[in-house]
Amino acid sequence: MRKRLEALAEKAAALEPNAYEQKQLLNKSTDYTGRFLDSIYEQKAYTRFDDSVNSILEDPIDEEPCNPDQLIYDIENRVVPPGLNPASGAHFAYIPGGGLFTSALGDYITAITNRYAGVYYSSPGAVALETRLINWMAELIGFGEEAGGYLSSGGSIANLTAVVTAREDAGLKAADYPRAVVYLSEQAHHCVDRGLAIAGMQECIKRYIPLDSHSRMLSEEVEQAIQKDKENGLIPWMVVASGGTTDTGAIDPLEEIGEIAARHKVWYHIDAAYGGFFLLTDEGKEKLKGIARADSVVLDPHKGLFLPYGSGALVVKNLEKLAGAHRYEANYMQDTKIQSGVYSPADISPELSKHFRGLRLWMPLKLHGVKAFRSALEEKLLLARYAWQKLDEMPEIEVGHEPELSVFTFRWAPANKETDLDILNEELHKRMTDKGTVFLSTTRINDEFRFRFVVLSVRSHLEQIDLFLEELSKHIRAIKNSAEI
Ligand SMILES: Cc1ncc(COP(=O)(O)O)c(C=O)c1O
């Protein structure tokens, strides 16, 4: 048996490149990422693709090792290019992010050292670091000493965890769901609805609150709805407000809704996945006033702190409530139950083994300092206003309301009354996407097809906004030249 084991170990040793081999592979990888970053300002923001991409589905996964040069070639040429380029500063669609270089270094160190970040007993350093980051976010929100939370993979999962925590805090059982009422806006991100479904609460009553002309929930309507539901023997259970909606960046009246939720003892959740980190700016702080009234807040570092995808956060006012919703017992975990004064992420969230997510945020924050993030976020707020003003000056462009944060909508609306504006704008969007120099997504507001313009990429600067304005004008001219508009 010993001989057989030695032989197997020898074969498996291929999984552990030696120092020289590591250097070789690292050089090949960083040669590629260097090429990628060197050309990022020239790359397309979107690359149209066809079915040939799916040839990857047929790629053999062989018994024998492949040639590393071929592997990097495939990643560079077949895997990465098609579709959206979220690393581009000309990406003005959905919610852009970026992908900081220093965050990638955090991921590299994380993967090599592979700390078990879910449990304090296993990696007190990783857990303390995550806790420190969460406490920093809690301070930013204005929560007190009892606050806490965890780093998630993104906003959707963080919102789901908030729903589950609110459900458990209210002590709701399945039989109560048809009488439990959640108050939200039609503009709430769809992950809240999906979170309710995943939490098994699809049967609860969803009360969509009327909005003002800026897509913000009317707080007096929240009050009235709760009152009425109470009178009718229902269970007002959770209010979900937005700290920056996805479609238009609308911020609900956080202070007023918070006051109502507190008075009626209803869990108050704020989804600030997009807008939350604008709290680092004076303007954002003012606009998000009242956020500290929440029981739970979602923030996405892979949006407002420009991290690569895979970083969200749930911060709750009272950490004990998060723990209460995620308690577990397992004999094989008995060694980990030590007194530490710090909650392990595994005790307050759905994951056990988890990515050591803290380092990908810790490294950029420490290496660049918070003021660099503040400046970048102030820049994005100003860039959005600049783009909005420029579009507003264009005679045939109809802009939505001025951006509250860094999102607004617009459409091309030439005077010719015969033109179907939806079809025209779809054509404009298609042409811009085919070219891919800049990339915008679209939405429907009041059943009208509209462009959404969002500035949040770390690499979006004045130059990229001017590029967008040029591209838009160019494509409008081209359509006009090819048709009677
Ligand atoms: C306001 C808001 N909430 C939640 C989400 C979902 O976050 P994620 O994509 O990180 O799951 C988004 C995504 O754009 C968002 O804009």
The ligand as a MOL file (V3000), in Angstrom:
LIG
                    3D

  0  0  0     0  0            999 V3000
M  V30 BEGIN CTAB
M  V30 COUNTS 16 16 0 0 0
M  V30 BEGIN ATOM
M  V30 1 C -30.7950 48.6170 -6.1270 0
M  V30 2 C -30.2640 47.2440 -6.3970 0
M  V30 3 N -30.5150 46.2580 -5.5280 0
M  V30 4 C -30.0610 45.0060 -5.7160 0
M  V30 5 C -29.3250 44.6870 -6.8340 0
M  V30 6 C -28.8530 43.2630 -7.0320 0
M  V30 7 O -27.4950 43.2260 -6.7360 0
M  V30 8 P -26.5420 42.0620 -7.3130 0
M  V30 9 O -26.5610 42.2140 -8.7930 0
M  V30 10 O -25.2370 42.3950 -6.6880 0
M  V30 11 O -27.0830 40.7670 -6.8750 0
M  V30 12 C -29.0490 45.6740 -7.7790 0
M  V30 13 C -28.2960 45.3580 -8.9870 0
M  V30 14 O -28.1410 46.1330 -9.8760 0
M  V30 15 C -29.5190 46.9940 -7.5520 0
M  V30 16 O -29.2950 47.9700 -8.4170 0
M  V30 END ATOM
M  V30 BEGIN BOND
M  V30 1 1 1 2
M  V30 2 1 2 3
M  V30 3 2 2 15
M  V30 4 2 3 4
M  V30 5 1 4 5
M  V30 6 1 5 6
M  V30 7 2 5 12
M  V30 8 1 6 7
M  V30 9 1 7 8
M  V30 10 2 8 9
M  V30 11 1 8 10
M  V30 12 1 8 11
M  V30 13 1 12 13
M  V30 14 1 12 15
M  V30 15 2 13 14
M  V30 16 1 15 16
M  V30 END BOND
M  V30 END CTAB
M  END
